[in-house]
């Protein structure tokens, strides 16, 4: 199965743009959607309100530090929801703090990746995540 749709959950426009550019550079670029916080991510994933027709993503890239609802709470709710918990969620964040890493895995993140500081490494990290889920991992059907 291929990763045809990636949902980016990040309030930082610059980071989002770098993620989108990295994904667009792939041989078969996925559809990319973006929301700015955890509450919006849950609405998107649950197809509520303005997201009633949203496609189900194959992969979620989740930042931790966001307004309204941060990544820890969003992750807890996603992985606690029977309809959503099978969607792979990769925490992609600037934090390398052990409590953030541990809390993410306790909340059942599929992976935790610290955002690299330089552009090339950032792009490569995003492409490696996507390729792993597109080419190596076997994802469940919707």
C-alpha positions as CSV (number, residue, x, y, z in Angstrom):
1,X,0.0,0.0,0.0
2,X,1.2,3.5,-0.8
3,X,1.0,6.6,1.3
4,X,-1.4,8.5,-0.8
5,X,-2.5,11.1,1.7
6,X,-0.5,12.8,4.5
7,X,-2.0,15.0,7.2
8,X,0.4,17.6,8.6
9,X,-0.6,18.9,12.1
10,X,1.6,21.9,12.8
11,X,1.1,25.6,13.5
12,X,4.5,26.7,12.1
13,X,4.1,27.9,8.6
14,X,7.8,27.6,7.7
15,X,8.0,24.0,9.0
16,X,4.8,23.1,7.2
17,X,6.2,24.6,3.9
18,X,9.4,22.5,4.3
19,X,7.4,19.3,4.9
20,X,5.2,20.1,1.9
21,X,8.2,20.7,-0.3
22,X,9.9,17.5,0.8
23,X,6.8,15.5,0.0
24,X,6.2,17.3,-3.3
25,X,9.8,16.2,-4.3
26,X,8.8,12.5,-4.0
27,X,8.5,10.5,-7.3
28,X,4.8,10.1,-6.6
29,X,3.9,12.9,-4.3
30,X,1.1,12.3,-1.8
31,X,-2.0,14.4,-1.3
32,X,-1.1,16.7,1.6
33,X,-3.6,18.3,4.0
34,X,-2.6,20.7,6.8
35,X,-4.3,21.7,10.0
36,X,-2.8,24.0,12.7
37,X,-3.6,22.3,16.0
38,X,-4.9,19.2,17.7
39,X,-8.5,20.2,17.9
40,X,-8.5,20.9,14.1
41,X,-6.8,17.6,13.5
42,X,-9.5,15.7,15.4
43,X,-12.2,17.5,13.4
44,X,-10.4,16.6,10.2
45,X,-9.9,13.0,11.1
46,X,-13.5,12.6,12.4
47,X,-14.8,14.4,9.3
48,X,-16.7,17.0,11.3
49,X,-17.9,20.5,10.3
50,X,-15.9,22.0,7.4
51,X,-14.0,18.7,7.1
52,X,-17.1,16.5,6.4
53,X,-15.6,15.5,3.0
54,X,-12.0,15.2,4.2
55,X,-10.1,12.2,2.9
56,X,-8.8,9.8,5.5
57,X,-5.0,10.2,5.7
58,X,-2.6,7.3,5.5
59,X,-0.1,9.0,7.7
60,X,-0.2,11.9,10.3
61,X,2.8,14.0,11.0
62,X,2.1,15.6,14.4
63,X,3.9,18.5,16.0
64,X,3.7,18.7,19.8
65,X,3.7,22.4,20.6
66,X,0.6,24.1,19.2
67,X,-2.0,26.4,20.6
68,X,-5.5,25.4,21.7
69,X,-4.8,21.6,21.7
70,X,-1.2,20.4,21.6
71,X,0.1,17.2,20.1
72,X,0.2,15.2,23.3
73,X,-3.6,15.6,23.8
74,X,-4.3,15.1,20.1
75,X,-2.3,11.9,20.1
76,X,-4.1,10.6,23.2
77,X,-7.4,11.2,21.5
78,X,-6.4,9.8,18.2
79,X,-5.0,6.6,19.6
80,X,-8.0,6.3,22.0
81,X,-10.5,6.5,19.2
82,X,-11.3,3.0,17.7
83,X,-12.1,4.6,14.3
84,X,-8.7,6.5,14.2
85,X,-6.1,4.5,16.2
86,X,-5.0,2.4,13.2
87,X,-3.7,5.6,11.4
88,X,0.1,5.8,11.8
89,X,1.1,9.0,13.7
90,X,4.6,10.2,13.6
91,X,5.5,12.9,16.1
92,X,7.7,15.4,14.2
93,X,8.8,18.1,16.6
94,X,11.6,20.3,17.7
95,X,11.7,18.8,21.2
96,X,14.3,16.2,22.1
97,X,13.2,16.3,25.8
98,X,13.0,12.8,27.3
99,X,9.6,13.5,28.9
100,X,8.1,14.5,25.4
101,X,9.6,11.4,23.8
102,X,8.4,9.0,26.6
103,X,4.9,10.6,26.7
104,X,4.5,10.3,23.0
105,X,5.3,6.6,23.0
106,X,3.1,6.0,26.1
107,X,0.3,7.6,24.0
108,X,1.1,5.1,21.2
109,X,2.9,7.3,18.7
110,X,4.2,5.1,15.9
111,X,7.5,7.0,15.8
112,X,9.1,10.1,17.3
113,X,11.4,12.2,15.1
114,X,13.2,15.4,16.1
115,X,13.0,18.0,13.4
116,X,16.5,18.6,12.0
117,X,17.7,22.2,12.1
118,X,19.2,22.4,8.6
119,X,17.0,22.3,5.5
120,X,18.5,19.3,3.7
121,X,18.4,17.1,6.7
122,X,14.8,18.2,7.4
123,X,13.8,17.3,3.9
124,X,15.6,14.0,4.0
125,X,13.9,13.1,7.4
126,X,10.4,13.8,6.0
127,X,11.1,11.8,2.8
128,X,12.5,8.9,4.9
129,X,9.4,8.8,7.1
130,X,7.1,8.8,4.0
131,X,9.1,6.2,2.2
132,X,9.1,3.9,5.2
133,X,5.3,4.0,5.4
134,X,4.9,3.9,1.7
135,X,7.5,1.2,0.8
136,X,8.4,-0.8,3.9
137,X,5.5,-0.8,6.4
138,X,2.2,-2.5,5.6
139,X,-0.7,-0.2,6.5
140,X,-4.2,-1.3,7.4
141,X,-7.0,-0.6,5.0
142,X,-9.5,2.1,6.0
